[in-house]
């Protein structure tokens, strides 16, 4: 019996709207870029180790303090242990999202092994399989919010309030990811994953899944040995799921409610001003227009890049409250009218918005997963 159509079928990477996107030149297309003087861009792209090392040590120190407080409340059998662990999980998984992201681009550190090490660790803390998500994010950058091509569209239309509620603790995506880990450990890569993960990387996907299962087994052994579930509350899938609320809070404003199938990051990304604490936790990913337009600029240089191109971009949001007011209204309206999207106004002196392709940025792969990530994706993919 054939499967009933689902409102989000167009977003499927197989059988969705991807073929139409390719036919209309939206896949691997040339995106609008704000003009930036070459000497300035060269300076902005300089990577360094010291800043990222400092920020990483500070992050782990914060996690350590939060974990110690949560563990202390647990030993006291206090109800304060519940909010303490929710806070710990948020600090565990929330900043891991931006660390995973920056290290995946290879821009957090100058030294490659440092990027690779923190990338693997942050991916584990987020419950995101490293190789699969590295390539998924490469596709997200080349085909941002292109229906049927981008595997990371967080709020497909019409939006589901149930799915958004489950996303607070990544219950839907996290359980799907755990099933994928088991599938990969058996040696099977999914059909949709194979559309963006090259066949040469499949064995790596399998090895990583088996390594994760070994770590999960070690966590289980630690729980048995200590006669406590505390190890599972501190490391592994539990804090990854329980802490999803913070990276959802930071990440939803990136694209929610904005246009799909356009070739201009000024239209489908948001830049939102944040306080210094949020910017530290989020590693300046609130400058999201800037990041998508120039993904090889390190996180610490994004504020300078913002100043360089702000005259060519929409007015930034003054804060998260302003962004969420717009998002909530847009999501509720899209439930009635899926075609609706927020239209960002460009300054009078800005370059014209790019809605349609003008030229192909790079040829599409001859077969799914057979090509390297496009150079303009900004990811160091091996």
N, C-alpha and C positions, 0 to 999 in steps of 0.2 A: 504494500500500500504506500503510495507516494507521501512524502513528508509535507505537512501543511506549511504554506508560506509563512515566514516570520518577518515582522516589520524591519528587522535589521539585516535581512538577507543580502542587501546591496553591499554591505560592509565585508562580506566574506571574501577571503583572498582567492578562493576557488569557487566559481559559479556566481560571483558577485558582480560589481560594476567595474572591476579591474580592466576587463577587455575594452570597455567603452573608454576608460581613461587612457589606455594605450592608443586607441584609435583616434582620440581627440588631442593627442600630443601632451597629455598632462603627466605622463610617467617619464621620469628622468628629464624633465623639462628645464629650461633656463629660467631662473627666478629673478625677480627684481632685487638689485643690490643698491644700497645708498652709496653715493660717491664718498670715498675716504682717500685722502692723499696717501700715496704709496709709502713714503717714509714713516708716516704715523701708523699705518697698518703694520708695517714691519716691526715697529716698536711695540705695538699692542700685542703682537703674537709671540713675544718673547716669553718663554717658560722659565720657571725657577723652582728649585726644590725647597728653599728655606721657608717660604710662606706656607706651602702646602704641608710641610712637616710640622710646623708650628700649629696650624689649624687642626691637623689630624691628631696630634698629641693632646691638644686641648679637648677635642671631641671625645676621645677615649677616656680622658680624665673625668669629663662630665658624666659619661656613661658609668664609669666606675663608682663615682659618688652616688649616683641615682640607684645603681644596683645594690650598693652597700646599704643604703637607707631602706630599700624595698626588702632586702634580705633580713635586716634587723627587725622590721615590722613583722615579717613572716615568723621569725623565731619567737616574737612576743605574742603570736597568735592574735594580732590586733587587726581590726577591720580596716585600719589605715593601710594595711598591706595591699588592698585592692587598688586604691588610687595611686599608691606608690609604684605598683607594678605597671599600671597604665602609663604613668609618666615615664618610667624607665623604658618601657617598650617604645614609646614615642621617640625618646632620645636615641634609642637603639636603631630603630628602623627609619625614622623620619629623615635625619641627616644622611643616613646610608644611601638614600635615593639620589641626592645630589653628588655624593662621593662616587657612587657607582657610575653616575652619568658623566661626570668630568673625567674620571679615569678611563672610562670607555672611549672618550674622545682623545685620550692621550695628552690632555692639556693641563692636568692638575699639577703634575711634577715634570721637571725636565728629564729626570732619569726614568728610562722606560720600565725597568723592573719595579720601581716604586708604583708607577701607574698600574702595572699588571697585578701586583700583589694586593693593593687596596681595592682594585676592581673585583678580583675574585672574592675577597673577604666581604665587601659591601654587597655583592650579588647574593652571597649566601645569607647575609643578614636580612636581605629583602625577599628571599625566596624567588629569585630570578636566575634561571640557569644561565651561566655566563656567556657561553658561545651563542646560544639561541637569541638571547636578548641583545648581544652585541650587534648581530646582524639585523634583528628586528628594529633596533634603533637607527641603524644605517638607513634602512628603508623609510623610517619615520622622517628622517631629514631630507632624503631625496624627493619624497612624495608626501610632504606634510599635509594631512587632512584631505588627501585624495581618496575618495570613496573606492573601496575595493583594492586599494594598494597599501595604504598605511595601516599596519597591524596594531598601532598604539592609539587609536581614536578612543578617548576615554568616555565620551558622551555621545554615542550614536543617536540619530534621530529616528523616530520620536524618542525622547529620553524616558527611561524607566526609573521611576522613583524607588522601586524595590532594588534595582541594581545599584543605584547610588547609595542607598542605605546599607546594602551589603558591603559596598566598597569601603565603608568606614573602618572595617576590620578585614578588608580584602577577602571576605569569605568565599565569594564566587571565583575570583581570579586565583586566589591562593589554593583552593581545593583543586582547581583545574591544573595549576602548576604542579601540585603534588602528584596528581595522576600522570602528568607528563614525565615527571622524574621517574616514576615506576615504569612507564612505557619506554623511556630512553634507556633505562638500566637493562631492559630486556633486549635492547638493540634496535628498537624501532623509532624512527623519526617521522612525525606526522606529515601528512600530505601538505597542509597549509604551511607548516614550518619549512618544508622543502622548497617552497616558492621563493624563500629569501635566504635560507642557509645553504651554502654550496655543499655539494656531495662530498667534497674533500674535507669538510669540517664535521661530518656526521660521526666519525669515530671519536672525535674529541667530545661531542655532545654525550655520547654513551659513557665515556670514561668519567666525565664530570658527574653524571647522574649516579654512577656506581660509587664514586668517592663521597658524594653527599649521603648516600644511604649508609655508608660506613660510619660517617660522622653521626648520623641519626642513631645508629646502633650504639655508638659509644656514649651518646647522651642517655639512652635508655639504660645502659649498664651502670652509668653514674647514678641514675635515679634509684636503681635497685641496690647498689652498693651503699648509698647514703640513706636508703629508706625514706626518700623525700622526692617530691616532684620539683624541688627548687632548681636543679640543673636544667630541667626542661623549660622552666619559666624564664631563665636567664639567657639561654642560647638555643637557636634553632627555630623551627616553624612557629612556636607559640608567640615569642616576642615579635617575630616578623609579621604575624597577622594582627596581634594586639596593638602594634605600633603604627599600623597603616593610616590611622586617622590623621597623623601629623603630615605625612607626605601627600595625603589627599588634600588636606587644607592648603598646603603650599602649591600643589600641582594643578588643582582643578582650574584656577584662573589662567593657566597657560593658553588654553584653546577653547574652553567650553563656551558654547553659544555663538562662536565666530564662524565665518563662512568656510564651507568646504569647496574643493575644486577650484581654488584660485592660486595664482603663482606669485603671491606677494605676501611676505611674512608680516608686513605692516598691517595687513588685513586679518590674518588668521592667528596672530599671536598677541599676547598682552605684555606690556611692561608695567609693573606695579611697584610703586615705592614702598619700601619696608623699613622697619627700624633696624638698628645695628645687630640686635640679637637674632632676629629672624634672618637677616642677611647672612650671618655667620652660619646658622643652622642650614640654610638653603644654598649656601655658597654662591650668592648673587644670581641664582637662576631666575629671580624676579625680573631681571633684565632679559626677558625672553625673546622679544623681537630682535634684539641685538645678538643674542646667542644663536638663534636660528639663521640669521642672515650671515653671520661670520662665526661658524662653529669652532674654528681653530683659535679663537681668542680665549685665553685662559680666564677662569672665573674672576680672578683678582683684577683684571683689566677691563671687565665689562662696564663698570661705572664710567671710566674714561671713554670707552667706545660710545656709551650712551650720550655723553656730552657732544661727541663728534658728529653724531647723526640725528640728534633730536629734532633739528629744524626740518628734517625730511620725513618725520614720523608723526603719527597721531599723538595727541597729548597723553602722557602717562597717567595712570590712575593714582590719585593721591594716597591711597592705602587699600588694604584688603577689604575693608568694609564697602568701599565704593565699587570694587570689582565684584564682590559677592551680591550686592544689590542688583547689578546688571545681570549677573549669571542666573540668579534665582528667577528674575522676571523672564529672562530668555528661555530657560528650561521649561517653565510653566507654559509659556506661549507655544513653544515647540511641541508640547504634548498635544495641543490642538491643531497647530499648523507647522508640520515638520519642515516646511520650506523656509520658515522664518530664520533669520540670523541677524546678529548685531552688525551694523554697518559702522565701521570706524572712519571718522572724517580725517582726511589728510590736510595739512596746512596748505595755504594758497601757493606757497613757493615750492612745495614738494614735487618730486617727480611723479608722473602719472601712474595711477594704480595699474597693476598688471593682472588682468583677469584671464587672458588667453595666452597660449604659447606663442613665442616669436621665433624660437629656434630650439632644437634639441640640445640639451647640455651634454648628453652622451648617449651612445646607442643603447637600446634596451638589450638585455641578455638574450642570446639565441635560444637558451633553454633555461627554465627556472633554476636559480641557484648555481649556475655555471660560471658566472662572472664575478669579478672582485667588486667590492663596494665602490660606488662612484666616488671619485676624488673629492667632489664638493660635499660629500656627506660629512666630512670632518672626523671620521672615526678611524682609528688605527686598528684595522682588522687584519688578522693573519689567518 
